Amino acid sequence: MSESEKSKQTARPSASPRTRGAHTAGPDAQQLLLRAADELFYREGVRAVGVDAVVERAGVNKMSLYRQFSSKDDLMMAYLERKDAQFFGYVEKSFAKHPGEPVKQLQQYFDDLAARASLEGYRGCPFVNVAVEFSDSAHPARQFVFRNKQRLLARLTELAAAAGADDPETLANGLALMIEGVYAASQTYGAQCGPILAAPKVAAQLIAAACGGKAG
């Protein structure tokens, strides 16, 4: 072998032992995949994002995905579970700012929602987004969305009753409708738009009217 050939062989880079699919351990791979799905599904939509995109963003191989999730639908349901826990974390964090004061708790939630809906990159409610993508109301994803919304409505009704509303269910339904309006306005009117900024004030008026002027 000539000196020139030896030089070329020495300069040739060896294959890296660490590839894109290196993260294959169960718990690690699962968390990487869920984080990737969370970002991509929320930003671009479940149907628009393929498993290849999730795998690439997670830095694992496709085999790792199917070891953790039997299908893309299974991954989507895990994504919804993650979003559900995150959502009710926001809800209870708002309520916790005024323990034992249900009127202020309800008002605080709208203050915090308006702020969150005005953040850069906010894409509205992930559950609404998923519901729009699946027309079949019997689909497991649609059923999950229904349960999420019913749970929030029950929590609002509970606080409305504790606040002394003359008709807790009607107040809760009105507040739930406003919440859905904030989600929609964030995507149609845009962040920090008039409808979003008005939501806390309108919510306070509804609460005061329903609770005999107790809002403040």
C-alpha positions in Angstrom: 0.0 0.0 0.0 1.4 3.4 -1.0 1.9 6.2 1.5 -0.9 8.1 -0.2 -3.3 5.3 0.2 -2.4 4.9 3.9 -3.0 8.6 4.4 -6.5 8.4 2.9 -7.4 5.4 5.0 -6.2 7.0 8.2 -8.2 10.2 7.4 -11.5 8.3 6.7 -13.9 9.0 9.7 -15.1 5.9 11.6 -18.8 5.3 12.0 -20.2 6.9 15.2 -21.5 4.4 17.7 -24.2 6.9 18.7 -27.0 7.1 16.1 -30.4 8.8 16.1 -32.0 5.7 17.6 -29.6 5.4 20.5 -32.3 6.3 23.1 -34.1 3.0 23.4 -34.5 2.4 27.2 -38.1 2.1 28.1 -38.8 5.0 30.5 -36.4 7.3 28.7 -37.7 6.5 25.3 -41.3 7.0 26.5 -40.6 10.4 27.9 -38.7 11.5 24.9 -41.6 10.4 22.6 -44.2 12.0 24.8 -42.4 15.3 24.8 -42.0 15.2 21.1 -45.6 14.3 20.5 -46.7 17.1 22.9 -44.8 19.7 21.0 -45.7 18.5 17.5 -49.3 17.4 18.0 -50.2 20.7 19.7 -48.4 22.9 17.3 -49.3 21.2 14.0 -52.2 18.8 14.7 -52.4 15.1 15.3 -53.3 14.1 11.8 -50.7 16.3 10.2 -47.8 14.8 12.2 -46.6 11.3 11.3 -44.8 8.9 13.5 -41.6 9.5 11.6 -41.7 13.2 12.6 -42.2 12.2 16.3 -39.4 9.7 16.2 -37.0 12.2 14.6 -37.9 14.9 17.1 -37.6 12.5 20.0 -34.2 11.2 18.8 -35.2 7.5 19.0 -35.8 4.9 16.4 -39.2 3.7 15.2 -38.8 0.4 17.0 -38.6 2.3 20.3 -41.9 4.0 19.5 -43.7 0.8 18.9 -42.2 -0.8 22.0 -43.9 2.0 24.1 -47.0 2.6 22.1 -48.9 0.0 20.0 -50.0 2.6 17.4 -50.1 6.3 16.7 -53.6 6.3 18.2 -52.1 4.9 21.4 -49.5 7.7 21.4 -52.3 10.3 20.8 -54.2 9.0 23.8 -51.1 9.3 25.9 -50.6 12.8 24.6 -54.2 13.7 25.7 -53.6 12.2 29.2 -50.5 14.4 29.5 -52.4 17.5 28.4 -55.2 16.7 30.7 -52.9 16.6 33.7 -51.2 19.8 32.6 -54.5 21.5 32.1 -55.9 20.7 35.5 -52.6 21.7 37.0 -53.2 25.2 35.5 -56.8 25.2 36.8 -56.0 24.2 40.4 -53.0 26.5 40.5 -55.3 29.4 39.7 -57.8 28.4 42.3 -55.1 27.9 44.9 -54.3 31.6 44.8 -57.5 32.3 46.8 -58.1 29.3 49.1 -61.6 29.4 50.6 -62.8 32.3 48.4 -64.7 30.8 45.5 -65.7 34.1 44.0 -62.1 35.2 43.7 -61.1 31.7 42.6 -63.4 31.9 39.6 -62.3 35.4 38.7 -58.6 34.5 39.0 -59.0 31.7 36.6 -60.1 34.1 33.9 -57.2 36.4 34.7 -54.8 33.6 34.3 -56.5 32.2 31.2 -56.3 35.6 29.4 -52.6 35.8 30.2 -51.9 32.2 29.0 -54.0 32.7 25.8 -51.8 35.8 25.0 -48.5 33.9 25.1 -46.4 33.5 22.0 -47.0 30.1 20.4 -50.4 29.5 22.1 -52.5 27.3 19.9 -55.7 27.3 21.8 -57.2 24.3 23.7 -55.5 21.0 22.7 -58.8 19.2 23.4 -60.8 21.4 21.1 -58.1 21.0 18.5 -58.3 17.2 18.7 -62.1 17.3 18.6 -62.1 19.2 15.4 -59.8 16.7 13.8 -62.0 13.7 14.5 -65.6 13.9 13.2 -66.8 10.6 14.8 -68.2 11.5 18.3 -67.6 7.9 19.3 -63.9 8.0 18.7 -61.8 7.5 21.9 -60.2 10.9 21.4 -63.6 12.6 21.2 -64.7 10.8 24.3 -61.6 11.8 26.1 -62.3 15.5 25.2 -65.9 15.1 26.4 -64.7 13.8 29.8 -62.1 16.6 30.1 -64.8 19.3 29.5 -67.3 17.6 31.8 -64.7 17.5 34.6 -64.0 21.2 34.2 -67.7 22.0 34.1 -68.2 20.0 37.3 -65.4 22.0 39.0 -66.9 25.3 37.9 -70.3 24.2 39.2 -68.8 23.2 42.5 -67.2 26.7 42.9 -70.3 28.5 41.7 -72.4 26.7 44.4 -69.7 27.6 47.0 -69.8 31.2 45.9 -73.5 31.4 46.6 -74.8 31.6 43.0 -78.5 31.5 42.8 -78.2 29.0 39.9 -74.8 27.4 40.0 -75.2 25.2 36.9 -76.2 28.2 34.7 -73.3 30.3 36.0 -70.9 27.4 35.4 -72.3 26.9 31.9 -71.9 30.6 31.1 -68.3 30.6 32.3 -67.5 27.4 30.4 -68.9 29.1 27.2 -66.6 32.1 27.8 -63.6 29.8 28.3 -64.3 28.2 24.9 -64.6 31.7 23.5 -61.2 32.7 24.7 -59.7 29.6 23.1 -61.3 30.4 19.8 -60.4 34.1 19.9 -56.8 33.4 20.5 -56.6 31.7 17.1 -59.0 34.0 15.2 -58.4 37.5 16.6 -54.9 36.8 17.9 -53.0 37.2 21.1 -53.9 40.1 23.4 -56.9 40.8 21.3 -59.9 42.8 22.6 -62.2 39.7 23.2 -59.5 38.0 25.3 -58.7 41.1 27.3 -62.4 41.7 28.0 -63.0 38.1 29.2 -62.0 38.7 32.9 -64.1 41.7 33.2 -67.2 40.1 31.6 -66.6 37.0 33.8 -66.6 39.2 36.9 -69.9 40.7 35.8 -71.5 37.3 35.3 -70.2 36.1 38.6 -71.4 39.3 40.4 -74.9 39.0 38.8 -75.2 35.3 39.7 -73.9 35.7 43.3 -75.8 38.8 44.3 -73.0 41.3 43.8 -70.4 39.3 45.8 -67.7 39.6 43.1 -65.0 42.0 43.9 
